[in-house]
Amino acid sequence: MRDQVTLACNDCKRRNYITTKNKRLHPDRVEFKKYCRFCRKHTAHKETR
């Protein structure tokens, strides 16, 4: 079962991306390096609830 999660930038705290994840395989919060158009650089994006 895949659920939608929102990814927020760790620097500016804006929610930039929506992705899906399998909560059974990854029960903890995921973190990706993604491009933030507000910061204009690649930053870490963490899953928000």
N, C-alpha and C positions, 0 to 999 in steps of 0.2 A: 504494500500500500504506500503510494507516494503522496506526500503532502506538500502544499505550496509554502515556501518560507520567503521572508523578505530580508534582503541584505542591506545593512546600513554602514556607511563609511565611519571608520574609527576616528578620523580627524574632525570632520564637520558634522557628523551624526545624521546626515541626510540619508533617506532610504532611496537607493538608486536602482536596485535590481530585485527581480522576483525570480526565484528558481524553485525546483522541486528536489526533494530528498526522500530517501527511504528511512523512516524513523526507526524501523526495526534494526537496520544495519548500523545507523549512525544516531544513537539516542542523544548524544551531546550536541552542543551548538557548533555549526560548521563555520569556517573562516576561509575566505579566498582573497587573493590579491587581484583587484579589479581596478579599472580606470574610473576615477571620479571626475565628472565634468565640471563640478563646482570647485574642486581643489586644483583641477587641471594637472593631475599626476596619478600614478598608480599607488593605491593605498590598500590597506587591509580592510576588508568588508566582513562584518560579523553578522550572524543570524540574529534577528530581533523577533520578539514574540508579538 
